[in-house]
Amino acid sequence: MTQTDELNLCFNKLMVFGGGREWKDIPMELLMRIVCLLDDRTVIVASGVCSGWRDAICWGLTHISLSWCKNNMNNMVLSLAPKFTKLRVLNLRQDKPLLDDNAVETIANNCHDLEDLDLSKSFKLGDPSLYALARGCPKLIKLNISGCSAFSDRALKFLSSYCRKLKILNLCGCVKAASDQALKAIGYNCRHLQSINLGWCEGVGDAGVMSLAYGCPDLHAIDLCGCVLITDESVIALANNCLHLRSLGLYYCQNITDRSIYALAHSRVKNKHELWESVKTRYEEEGLVNLNISQCTALTPPAVQALCDSFPALHTCPGRHSLIISGCLNLTSVHCACSFQPHRSATRFSRPAHV
């Protein structure tokens, strides 16, 4: 059933309900079903129809995005946050900075069940926002503060000590917040972390990344693109400790050498027995599926080919570039398994010529 069909069905139920009764008398279950089919802007308008609708929507609404609000987002948040206290997912991504700390503090003071918050590109926000979220939203699982360059590492450390359930954290461009000291705190406090983006956080070094590797064994994805200080020690720690790593970004990490690549390839062999012990298909699905080593010019073809052979999901073929090697002219000879399959198939099915 399409969304349009479901909406028509709801309105048909409304017609049956009818009987001269008022809008506020619509059964809450039916009202919330209709609300789920509307866009977020219309939901906010609907909450102003009457007190019954307002109360039902405020109590029943758990997901909302205000990213469509281009010019008045801050006032919108100040108005809605005290009403929508059951929110679990809130998207406040902006094209231009509008939010201030007062708005985030209002969210933290009222939306204590919040699990997923997107504050990306909120350049005007400062440390008071992180302190407020730490105290008011300890259930956070996913937090995106990419581009929020004013946050300090002290505030991020404080947040990690309260929001210990974090699994997904986007710190891309948070150059002041993402320090080694902050990453040590995250590695110590957020042991369930599965994904972290540290892209272009130029102050991140081996000490911080190794703390994540040791403290967050469930790490599936880590983006270190532009983290120019890291060396092989970071990647080796990830390879040895994060056995479920599937995505790794090392763009422009020019201190990375073949040691890192062989460590990643060896981690596949190291985990092979454990993976075969469960389900055979799991072995095929586990391991790296995305790797960006663009501009890592110290790497050699034998090392990268060994890694590619260890992880069949890494592709260099057109349309499936999950192994990104642009800018590494010395790696043009590296190819994924797909490059050899046509040749193998042709050899397998070819018949010997008749004499």
Protein Blocks (a to p, Z undefined) as FASTA:
>chain_A
ZZklmmmmmmmmmmmmnnopafklpcfklmmmmmmmpcfklmmmmmmmpmmlmmmmmmmp
mbdcfklpmklmmmmmmmmmmmmmmbfbdcfbdfbdfbdfklmmmmmmmmmmbfbdcfeh
ilkbcfklmmmmmmmmmmbfbdcfehiambcfklmmmmmmmmmmbfbdcfehilmlmcfk
lmmmmmmmmmmbfbdcfehiakbcfklmmmmmmmmmmbmbdcfehiakbcfklmmmmmmm
mmmbfbdcfehiakbcfklmmmmmmmmmmmmmmmmmmpmklmmmgccfbdcfehilkbcf
klmmmmmmmmmmbcfbehiacbccehilklmmpccfklmmmmmmmmmmpccddZZ
